[in-house]
Amino acid sequence: MAKQPKPSADTDLQVGLRVKHARIIAGIRMRELAEKIGCAESSISKIENGHVIPSLPMLQRIVEALGRDLSSFFGANLNSPGIVQRAGERLRTTNDPIRDGKGISYERMVAFGRGNILEANIHVVEPGGGRVDKVTHQGETLGYVLEGQIELTIENTAYTLNPGDSFHYRNHLTSSYRNTGEVTARMLWVNTPQVH
């Protein structure tokens, strides 16, 4: 790895940002990523914060450990301000390995960018699909049911939600949800990301 003389260089910072965002989307902690590629956790931290530029072989190992390839890794345009994302152009993913779930996909509403303090997705939940979130952390979650019927369970209390219903809870509480209807459900889901 080569030292980065001026962290303000835009292209170099984008490498670190892309690593961080890809790692968060993959649900992998810094320590886990470091173990996968055989380096120190502090090296990953320096890369993500733009203090160090990874060599190409190191970057290749990082990208592969995150389940990506270099072309998709550099596919998102971080120069875009991300103020408007047109329908059908938002990043979609089904990968959420830190939470148990099935029949769910996520459509990102907050574009990749510097300093975002919110995470927002549209959760698309197939009939019978659901998710159990055993990971608790600081922050809050806010949601709004767009379509379908969802049973949301916070701690041991279950709530049936229909289109137009919303919810809000603190992230130190355990949560799960499932689609109890016969059609695909869609929820706007905004939360404070877990700090890794």
C-alpha angles and dihedrals in degrees: 000000000000124000114248108229097198116026089196092076102117099214093050093050090052091060090057092045092050091050091050095047093045090050093049092048089049090051093233124143121226091250092053092049091048091051091049094055098033103246138111120280088234089062091058090048091052091049093049092048093049096246094117132033112217118229115248093256090049091048090049090053091048093049093048091047088055091053094249138110127229095253094054090039091060094036098096114081108230091183089069110098090225093218093131126029114185123225110273093019100082118109112261127201139170094192116111106137096167091063127057111235148129137202093025134123129180128220110199116229098177109069121222109274148130121292100001110167096184133064117204130179141160105237110213108199122188120216107285091013122126148149137232115206109199092164112098126187143147121297138050142280127215124186142179126193110229100176139359132013125296131187107211119193120197111187100319100333120098123205127191110220128194133184110304094025117121136192140197130189141156117260096234086078121084115244143184137170140191138187105248094176134083098245133061112278125214125198132183104225123189123177147154105262120242111257110240 
